[in-house]
Amino acid sequence: INMKIKLNKWIGLVTGMFLLLISINSCVKNRNTSATDFTHLQDHVVLLNGGLVNFKAANVNFNNGDTTTLTLIANLASVNLPTSPVNVTLGIDAPQVDSYNASKGTNFQLLPADAYTLGPLALTIPAGQQYAQTTVSFYKGVLDPAISYLLPISITDASGKALTSNENTIFYNVIGNPIAGNYMENWRRWQASDTTGAPFYDFTDPNVFSAESPTQIAVQSVENGALFHISFTNTAGVLSNFKVTLDPTSWVTVGISSIIEAPVLLEADPVNGVYRFIYKYNNTTPAPRSVIQTFTKIP
């Protein structure tokens, strides 16, 4: 009897596994025969890095000089390559500046006309291709570093192709900062762990506070290449809570082996444009060094 029960259990197990395999096979077949049909999707044209979700990707920086040239790409989203050319027309969309400010509580200004040069705004996506491109050049020298700017460029026509509500406009943006601009850097270094007596080095050179965000700037010392970030709180135009940090990525290049004392602000005066801080470190010998840096804004 026990042998019969065991045999029945074994037959039942095999039968169950067989039915399961048939069921899985059936499901796979059904899945294959009911695959998503993309043939009815509507063609539409978008801008690469367009939309508010790509606002940061559309930021304009001037890391390589006073002029930056960016490529603007109009892309045809389609299942198949076009069999005939698709004409795409672009234009400056100034009302988007007010709309953005209203929705985000910001104070961007439309980028002035002399701060950029546009390539052709009438583009053609050739037959058999999915994109066309043009360029936009930006000029730092005519901009106020304390002001944030927007240059919204939108697709105004795409030969009857559909346009999206979220990728139809690219928001080129230049972030301003109220303390950004040109400064004189006074760099003094003592060959000791304190600042007693006269400094061993005392240099003064022009430098720049570059905006990293509306409330943070970066400045790299002319004398030793150390990179600093100065942040603050902006409450309706009143600046407070200033902080300074030394970027550790710059330590190797400036000969710092360890920090004795992280940067401490001795003075932060946004009204007169004066920022002064001290930091102490060991060099690669190792030997202690103390540095006081003072930045004074050039009128």
C-alpha positions as CSV (number, residue, x, y, z in Angstrom):
1,I,0.0,0.0,0.0
2,N,2.8,2.4,0.9
3,M,4.5,1.6,-2.4
4,K,1.2,2.3,-4.3
5,I,0.8,5.7,-2.4
6,K,4.4,6.7,-3.3
7,L,3.9,5.7,-6.9
8,N,0.7,7.7,-7.1
9,K,2.4,10.8,-5.6
10,W,5.3,10.4,-8.1
11,I,2.8,10.1,-11.1
12,G,0.9,13.2,-9.8
13,L,4.2,15.2,-9.5
14,V,5.2,14.3,-13.0
15,T,1.8,15.1,-14.4
16,G,1.8,18.5,-12.6
17,M,5.2,19.4,-14.0
18,F,4.0,18.4,-17.5
19,L,0.9,20.6,-17.2
20,L,3.1,23.5,-15.9
21,L,5.4,23.3,-18.9
22,I,2.5,23.3,-21.3
23,S,1.1,26.4,-19.5
24,I,4.4,28.2,-19.6
25,N,4.8,27.4,-23.3
26,S,1.3,28.6,-24.0
27,C,1.9,31.9,-22.1
28,V,5.1,32.5,-24.1
29,K,3.2,31.9,-27.4
30,N,0.5,34.2,-26.3
31,R,3.0,36.9,-25.4
32,N,4.7,36.6,-28.7
33,T,1.5,36.8,-30.7
34,S,0.3,39.8,-28.7
35,A,3.5,41.9,-28.8
36,T,3.1,45.7,-28.6
37,D,2.3,47.2,-32.0
38,F,4.4,50.4,-32.6
39,T,3.2,51.0,-36.1
40,H,0.4,53.3,-35.0
41,L,2.6,55.7,-32.9
42,Q,2.5,59.3,-34.2
43,D,5.8,60.9,-35.4
44,H,6.9,63.9,-33.4
45,V,9.9,66.2,-33.3
46,V,11.7,67.1,-30.1
47,L,14.8,69.1,-29.0
48,L,17.7,67.1,-27.5
49,N,18.0,68.2,-23.8
50,G,14.7,70.0,-24.2
51,G,12.2,70.5,-21.4
52,L,12.4,71.5,-17.8
53,V,13.6,68.0,-16.8
54,N,16.8,68.8,-18.7
55,F,17.2,72.4,-17.4
56,K,20.6,71.5,-15.8
57,A,21.8,69.8,-18.9
58,A,21.1,73.1,-20.8
59,N,23.3,75.1,-18.5
60,V,25.8,77.4,-20.3
61,N,29.3,77.5,-18.7
62,F,32.4,79.3,-19.7
63,N,35.0,77.0,-18.4
64,N,37.0,77.2,-21.6
65,G,37.0,81.0,-22.1
66,D,34.6,83.9,-22.7
67,T,32.8,82.2,-25.6
68,T,30.9,78.9,-25.5
69,T,29.3,77.3,-28.6
70,L,26.7,74.6,-28.2
71,T,25.0,72.3,-30.7
72,L,21.2,72.4,-30.8
73,I,19.7,69.2,-32.2
74,A,16.1,68.7,-33.5
75,N,15.3,65.0,-33.5
76,L,12.5,63.1,-35.3
77,A,11.0,60.5,-33.0
78,S,9.7,57.9,-35.4
79,V,9.4,54.2,-35.9
80,N,10.8,54.5,-39.5
81,L,13.2,56.9,-41.1
82,P,11.5,59.7,-43.0
83,T,11.0,59.1,-46.8
84,S,11.0,62.8,-47.4
85,P,12.7,65.8,-45.8
86,V,11.1,67.3,-42.6
87,N,11.5,71.0,-42.2
88,V,11.8,72.3,-38.7
89,T,11.6,76.0,-37.7
90,L,13.0,77.3,-34.4
91,G,12.5,80.6,-32.6
92,I,13.3,82.5,-29.5
93,D,10.4,81.9,-27.1
94,A,10.6,85.0,-24.8
95,P,7.3,84.4,-22.9
96,Q,8.8,81.2,-21.5
97,V,11.0,83.3,-19.2
98,D,8.1,84.8,-17.3
99,S,6.4,81.4,-17.2
100,Y,9.5,79.8,-15.7
101,N,9.9,82.5,-13.1
102,A,6.3,82.3,-12.1
103,S,6.4,78.6,-11.7
104,K,9.8,78.4,-9.9
105,G,9.9,81.6,-8.0
106,T,13.1,82.7,-9.7
107,N,14.2,85.9,-11.3
108,F,15.8,85.0,-14.6
109,Q,16.1,87.6,-17.3
110,L,15.9,87.1,-21.1
111,L,19.5,86.7,-22.4
112,P,20.4,90.0,-24.2
113,A,20.6,89.9,-27.9
114,D,24.3,90.9,-28.0
115,A,25.2,87.9,-25.7
116,Y,24.6,85.2,-28.2
117,T,24.7,84.4,-31.9
118,L,22.3,81.9,-33.5
119,G,23.0,79.6,-36.4
120,P,20.2,78.9,-38.9
121,L,16.8,78.5,-37.3
122,A,15.3,76.9,-40.4
123,L,16.5,73.3,-40.3
124,T,15.9,70.3,-42.6
125,I,15.9,66.7,-41.4
126,P,16.9,64.9,-44.7
127,A,15.1,61.8,-45.9
128,G,16.6,58.7,-44.3
129,Q,17.9,60.7,-41.3
130,Q,16.4,61.5,-37.9
131,Y,17.9,64.7,-36.9
132,A,19.2,68.2,-38.0
133,Q,21.4,70.6,-36.0
134,T,22.4,74.2,-35.6
135,T,24.6,76.1,-33.2
136,V,24.3,78.8,-30.5
137,S,27.3,80.8,-29.3
138,F,27.2,82.6,-26.0
139,Y,29.5,85.5,-24.9
140,K,30.4,85.9,-21.3
141,G,31.9,89.4,-21.6
142,V,28.6,91.2,-22.0
143,L,26.8,89.5,-19.1
144,D,26.4,90.7,-15.6
145,P,27.7,87.9,-13.4
146,A,25.2,88.7,-10.7
147,I,22.2,88.1,-13.0
148,S,20.7,84.8,-14.1
149,Y,19.7,84.6,-17.7
150,L,17.4,82.3,-19.8
151,L,17.4,81.8,-23.6
152,P,14.3,79.6,-24.4
153,I,14.4,78.3,-27.9
154,S,11.3,76.4,-29.1
155,I,10.1,74.5,-32.2
156,T,7.5,76.7,-33.9
157,D,6.8,74.3,-36.9
158,A,7.8,70.8,-37.9
159,S,6.1,70.2,-41.3
160,G,3.0,68.9,-39.7
161,K,4.8,66.5,-37.3
162,A,3.5,66.5,-33.8
163,L,5.2,68.5,-31.1
164,T,5.5,67.5,-27.4
165,S,4.5,69.6,-24.5
166,N,7.6,68.7,-22.4
167,E,10.5,68.6,-25.0
168,N,9.5,71.3,-27.4
169,T,11.7,74.0,-25.7
170,I,15.3,74.0,-24.6
171,F,16.0,76.3,-21.7
172,Y,19.6,77.6,-22.2
173,N,20.5,79.1,-18.9
174,V,23.4,81.1,-17.4
175,I,23.3,81.1,-13.6
176,G,24.1,84.4,-11.9
177,N,25.2,85.0,-8.4
178,P,25.2,88.3,-6.4
179,I,28.9,87.9,-5.3
180,A,30.2,86.6,-8.7
181,G,32.6,88.8,-10.7
182,N,36.1,90.1,-10.8
183,Y,38.2,90.4,-7.6
184,M,41.7,91.1,-6.5
185,E,43.3,88.2,-4.6
186,N,45.8,88.9,-1.8
187,W,47.6,85.7,-0.9
188,R,49.8,85.5,2.1
189,R,51.6,82.4,3.4
190,W,53.5,81.7,6.6
191,Q,56.0,78.9,6.8
192,A,54.5,77.8,10.1
193,S,51.4,76.6,11.8
194,D,50.5,80.1,12.9
195,T,50.5,83.6,11.4
196,T,52.9,85.2,13.9
197,G,55.2,87.8,12.3
198,A,55.4,88.8,8.6
199,P,54.3,86.3,5.9
200,F,57.0,84.6,3.9
201,Y,55.0,85.2,0.7
202,D,52.6,88.1,0.0
203,F,51.2,88.4,-3.5
204,T,48.2,90.2,-5.1
205,D,46.7,89.3,-8.4
206,P,43.3,89.6,-10.2
207,N,40.9,86.6,-9.9
208,V,37.3,85.7,-10.6
209,F,34.4,84.4,-8.5
210,S,32.5,82.0,-10.8
211,A,28.9,81.2,-10.1
212,E,28.2,77.5,-9.4
213,S,24.7,78.2,-8.4
214,P,22.7,81.3,-7.3
215,T,24.1,80.8,-3.8
216,Q,27.6,79.3,-4.3
217,I,30.7,80.5,-6.2
218,A,34.0,78.8,-7.0
219,V,37.4,80.5,-6.9
220,Q,40.8,79.0,-7.6
221,S,43.8,80.6,-6.0
222,V,46.1,82.2,-8.6
223,E,49.1,81.5,-6.4
224,N,48.8,77.8,-5.6
225,G,45.8,76.5,-7.5
226,A,43.7,75.6,-4.4
227,L,40.0,75.5,-5.3
228,F,37.5,77.0,-2.9
229,H,33.7,77.1,-2.7
230,I,32.0,80.0,-1.0
231,S,28.3,79.5,-0.2
232,F,25.7,81.6,1.5
233,T,22.0,82.1,2.1
234,N,20.0,84.7,0.1
235,T,16.9,86.0,1.9
236,A,15.2,88.5,-0.3
237,G,18.5,90.0,-1.3
238,V,20.1,89.9,2.2
239,L,23.1,87.6,2.2
240,S,24.1,85.7,5.3
241,N,25.4,82.4,6.6
242,F,28.6,82.5,4.5
243,K,30.7,79.3,4.5
244,V,34.0,78.4,2.7
245,T,35.3,74.9,1.9
246,L,38.5,73.7,0.2
247,D,37.9,71.3,-2.6
248,P,39.8,68.1,-1.8
249,T,40.3,67.4,-5.5
250,S,42.8,70.2,-5.7
251,W,44.9,69.1,-2.8
252,V,47.3,66.9,-4.9
253,T,48.1,69.6,-7.4
254,V,48.9,72.2,-4.7
255,G,51.2,70.0,-2.6
256,I,48.8,69.6,0.4
257,S,49.3,66.2,2.2
258,S,46.9,66.9,5.1
259,I,44.8,69.7,6.5
260,I,45.7,71.1,9.9
261,E,42.8,73.6,10.0
262,A,40.0,73.7,7.4
263,P,39.3,77.1,5.9
264,V,37.6,79.5,8.3
265,L,36.0,82.8,7.2
266,L,37.5,85.8,9.0
267,E,35.4,88.3,7.0
268,A,32.4,88.1,4.7
269,D,31.2,91.6,3.6
270,P,28.9,91.4,0.5
271,V,28.2,95.1,0.8
272,N,31.8,96.1,0.2
273,G,32.8,92.9,-1.6
274,V,35.4,91.6,0.8
275,Y,36.0,88.0,1.7
276,R,38.9,86.8,3.9
277,F,39.7,83.3,5.2
278,I,42.5,81.3,6.8
279,Y,43.5,77.7,6.4
280,K,46.4,75.6,7.5
281,Y,48.0,72.4,6.1
282,N,51.0,70.2,6.0
283,N,52.9,70.1,2.7
284,T,54.5,66.9,1.3
285,T,57.7,67.3,3.4
286,P,55.6,67.4,5.7
287,A,55.9,70.9,7.1
288,P,53.1,73.2,8.4
289,R,51.9,76.1,6.4
290,S,49.4,78.9,7.1
291,V,47.6,80.9,4.4
292,I,45.3,83.9,4.6
293,Q,43.5,84.9,1.4
294,T,41.6,88.1,1.0
295,F,39.4,88.8,-2.0
296,T,38.2,92.3,-2.8
297,K,35.7,93.0,-5.5
298,I,36.9,95.2,-8.3
299,P,34.3,98.0,-8.9
